């Protein structure tokens, strides 16, 4: 019951973090990567031994190409995304990728990515996020249709989506800081991270909501004290939620510290999303349910 009794504090913390994230977003903005603004895409395959990404990144710094994204493909190849290259820069990049001819490679392809591709990708990403949010509201409203008192089932769905926005905005705020101070750019991995956070965080919220639903069913014949039922449900789900999320966070931290350079920001965003997703399921979603119920009770 500690969480429910202090719900205003926890809701206030969440609102503050979201506002700070929005302020940083509108103040600094995000650096748009090659996937969205266009550039060059070079794919190479090595014949003998593939160099590490760190080796290539260090060598590529001498070309002054700005932000370069290097992604492994297959067992022996890399895909390199950069700004548009002229013929001389293209040749220099191939030389760098071969570590000054120390490694033998073949160029599989060299293509330009137009800005129109980035616009299409942005449009599809927005549509995907909207459809996911609507699907969540509809699913929760349907699943909770038999528990319409004291809070309507569709309100569970809207609260779940509100917590999702919280879970997404805070990692975006972190990425804005990384973008401003460390040059991180928005790419397809950024979108993958956002959509993954949506999926991971809502599952934890639904588990707790489901526990509330079961306890409400068991108390249907008695006078319902909604805040007590929510508090009891949180106590029953607390350890399970924390332990489940902690195992995922540990894996993501391992990926951040020991994984390739190209996935570090991806792993950091997912780690942040998982942490605040767990926080919101326990300290935001359930207190919001109680807050909504109290507002309804005052109107009656």
C-alpha positions in Angstrom: 0.0 0.0 0.0 3.0 2.3 0.3 2.9 3.0 -3.5 -0.8 3.7 -3.6 -0.6 6.0 -0.5 2.2 8.0 -2.2 0.8 7.9 -5.7 0.9 11.6 -6.1 4.7 11.6 -5.6 5.3 8.8 -8.1 3.0 10.3 -10.7 4.7 13.7 -10.1 8.1 12.1 -10.7 6.9 10.6 -14.0 5.4 13.8 -15.2 8.6 15.7 -14.4 10.8 13.2 -16.3 8.5 13.4 -19.3 8.5 17.2 -19.3 12.3 17.3 -19.0 12.5 14.9 -22.0 10.1 17.1 -24.0 12.1 20.2 -23.1 15.4 18.6 -24.2 13.7 17.3 -27.4 12.4 20.8 -28.4 15.6 22.5 -27.3 18.3 20.3 -28.9 16.3 18.2 -31.3 17.5 14.9 -32.8 20.2 14.3 -35.4 18.7 12.5 -38.3 20.7 9.6 -39.6 21.4 8.4 -43.1 18.4 6.1 -43.1 16.1 9.2 -43.1 18.0 12.0 -44.8 19.7 9.9 -47.5 23.3 9.0 -48.2 25.5 6.1 -49.5 25.3 2.4 -48.7 28.3 0.3 -49.3 28.4 -3.5 -48.8 31.6 -5.5 -48.8 32.5 -9.1 -48.2 35.9 -10.2 -46.9 37.7 -13.2 -48.4 39.8 -14.2 -45.4 39.4 -12.7 -42.0 36.8 -10.0 -41.3 38.3 -7.0 -39.3 36.5 -5.9 -36.1 34.1 -2.9 -36.2 36.4 -1.0 -33.9 39.3 -1.4 -36.3 37.2 0.0 -39.2 35.7 2.8 -37.1 39.2 4.0 -36.1 40.5 3.9 -39.7 37.3 5.6 -41.0 37.9 8.6 -38.7 40.7 9.8 -41.0 38.3 10.2 -43.9 36.2 12.9 -42.2 33.0 11.5 -43.5 31.0 12.6 -40.5 28.8 9.9 -38.9 29.4 6.5 -40.4 27.3 3.4 -39.4 28.9 0.0 -39.8 26.8 -3.1 -39.5 27.9 -6.7 -39.9 26.1 -8.8 -42.5 26.5 -12.6 -42.8 29.7 -14.1 -41.6 32.3 -12.1 -43.6 30.6 -8.8 -44.6 29.8 -5.3 -43.5 27.3 -2.7 -44.6 28.6 0.8 -44.3 26.1 3.8 -44.3 27.6 7.2 -44.8 26.8 10.5 -46.4 26.9 10.8 -50.2 30.3 10.0 -51.6 32.1 11.1 -54.7 34.3 8.7 -56.6 37.5 9.6 -54.7 35.8 9.3 -51.3 34.3 6.0 -52.4 37.8 4.6 -53.4 39.2 5.9 -50.1 36.4 4.2 -48.1 37.2 0.8 -49.8 40.8 1.3 -49.0 40.0 2.0 -45.4 37.7 -1.0 -45.2 40.5 -3.2 -46.4 42.7 -1.7 -43.7 45.0 -0.2 -46.3 45.0 -3.4 -48.4 45.8 -5.6 -45.4 42.5 -7.5 -45.8 41.2 -8.8 -49.1 37.6 -7.9 -49.9 35.0 -7.7 -52.6 32.5 -4.8 -53.0 29.1 -6.5 -53.1 27.1 -3.3 -53.8 27.3 0.5 -53.7 24.0 2.4 -53.7 22.6 5.8 -52.8 19.7 6.2 -50.3 17.3 8.9 -51.4 15.6 11.2 -48.9 12.2 9.8 -50.2 13.1 6.4 -48.7 13.6 8.1 -45.3 10.3 9.9 -45.6 8.5 6.6 -46.4 10.3 4.9 -43.4 9.2 7.8 -41.1 5.6 7.5 -42.3 5.5 3.7 -41.8 7.1 4.1 -38.3 4.4 6.6 -37.2 1.6 4.4 -38.6 3.1 1.4 -36.7 3.2 3.2 -33.4 -0.4 4.5 -33.8 -1.7 1.0 -34.8 0.2 -0.6 -31.8 -1.4 1.9 -29.4 -4.9 1.3 -30.8 -4.4 -2.4 -30.7 -3.4 -2.3 -27.1 -6.4 -0.2 -26.1 -8.8 -2.6 -28.0 -7.2 -5.7 -26.6 -7.2 -4.5 -22.9 -10.8 -3.2 -23.3 -11.9 -6.6 -24.6 -9.9 -8.6 -22.0 -11.2 -6.5 -19.1 -14.8 -6.3 -20.4 -16.1 -8.4 -17.5 -14.5 -6.1 -14.9 -16.2 -2.7 -15.7 -16.5 -1.6 -12.1 -15.4 0.6 -10.5 -13.1 1.6 -13.5 -14.4 1.0 -17.1 -12.4 -1.5 -19.0 -11.4 0.9 -21.8 -9.8 3.2 -19.2 -7.4 0.4 -18.5 -6.3 0.6 -22.1 -5.9 4.3 -22.1 -3.8 4.2 -18.9 -1.7 1.5 -20.5 -1.0 3.7 -23.5 -0.3 6.7 -21.3 2.4 4.7 -19.5 3.7 3.6 -22.9 4.2 7.2 -23.9 6.0 7.7 -20.6 8.2 4.7 -21.2 9.1 5.9 -24.7 9.6 9.6 -24.0 12.2 9.2 -21.3 14.5 7.0 -23.5 14.0 9.5 -26.3 15.0 12.3 -23.9 18.2 10.3 -23.1 18.8 9.9 -26.8 18.5 13.6 -27.4 21.3 14.2 -24.8 23.4 11.5 -26.5 22.6 13.1 -29.9 23.6 16.6 -28.7 26.8 15.8 -26.9 28.0 12.6 -28.5 26.6 12.8 -32.1 24.2 9.9 -31.9 21.9 9.8 -34.9 18.3 8.5 -35.4 18.5 5.4 -37.6 16.4 2.2 -38.1 17.8 0.8 -34.8 16.3 3.8 -33.0 12.9 2.9 -34.4 13.4 -0.8 -33.6 14.3 0.2 -30.0 11.1 2.3 -29.7 8.8 -0.4 -31.0 10.6 -3.0 -28.8 10.1 -0.8 -25.7 6.4 -0.6 -26.5 6.1 -4.3 -26.6 8.2 -5.1 -23.5 6.8 -2.4 -21.2 3.1 -3.1 -22.0 3.5 -6.8 -21.2 4.5 -5.9 -17.6 1.6 -3.5 -17.2 -0.9 -6.1 -18.5 0.4 -8.7 -16.0 -0.3 -6.3 -13.1 -3.6 -5.3 -14.5 -4.6 -8.9 -14.9 -3.8 -9.5 -11.2 -6.0 -6.5 -10.3 -8.8 -8.1 -12.5 -8.5 -11.4 -10.7 -8.6 -9.8 -7.3 -11.6 -7.7 -8.3 -13.5 -10.9 -9.4 -12.8 -12.5 -6.1 -14.1 -9.5 -4.3 -17.3 -9.0 -6.4 -19.6 -10.3 -3.6 -18.0 -8.0 -1.0 -17.8 -4.3 -0.7 -14.9 -3.3 -3.0 -12.2 -1.0 -1.7 -10.4 -0.4 -5.0 -7.2 1.1 -3.6 -6.7 -1.8 -1.3 -7.2 -4.3 -4.1 -4.7 -2.5 -6.3 -2.2 -2.3 -3.5 -2.6 -6.0 -2.8 -2.2 -6.8 -6.5 1.0 -4.8 -6.6 2.4 -6.7 -3.6 1.6 -10.0 -5.3 3.3 -8.9 -8.6 6.1 -6.7 -7.4 8.9 -9.3 -7.1 7.9 -11.1 -10.3 8.0 -7.9 -12.3 11.3 -6.7 -10.9 13.1 -10.0 -11.4 11.7 -10.5 -14.9 12.8 -7.1 -16.0 16.2 -7.4 -14.2 17.1 -10.4 -16.2 16.5 -8.6 -19.5 18.3 -5.5 -18.2 21.4 -7.5 -17.3 21.5 -9.0 -20.8 21.1 -5.5 -22.4 23.9 -4.1 -20.2 26.2 -7.0 -21.3 25.3 -6.0 -24.9 26.1 -2.3 -24.1 29.5 -3.0 -22.5 30.7 -5.9 -24.6 28.7 -5.7 -27.8 29.7 -4.0 -31.1 29.8 -0.2 -31.3 26.9 0.0 -33.7 24.5 -1.4 -31.1 25.6 0.5 -28.0 23.0 3.2 -28.3 20.4 0.6 -29.2 21.2 -1.4 -26.1 21.3 1.8 -23.9 17.9 2.9 -25.1 16.4 -0.6 -24.5 17.9 -0.7 -21.0 16.4 2.7 -20.2 13.1 1.7 -21.6 13.0 -1.6 -19.6 13.9 0.2 -16.4 11.2 2.9 -16.8 8.8 0.4 -18.2 9.1 -1.6 -15.0 8.9 1.6 -13.0 5.7 2.8 -14.8 4.0 -0.6 -14.5 4.4 -0.5 -10.7 4.6 3.2 -9.8 2.5 4.9 -12.5 -0.1 2.6 -14.1 -1.6 1.2 -10.9 -1.6 4.6 -9.1 -3.3 6.2 -12.1 -6.1 3.5 -11.9 -6.7 4.5 -8.3 -6.5 8.2 -9.1 -9.2 7.7 -11.9 -11.4 5.7 -9.5 -11.1 8.4 -6.8 -12.1 11.1 -9.4 -15.1 9.0 -10.4 -16.1 8.6 -6.8 -16.0 12.3 -6.2 -18.4 13.0 -9.1 -21.0 10.5 -7.9 
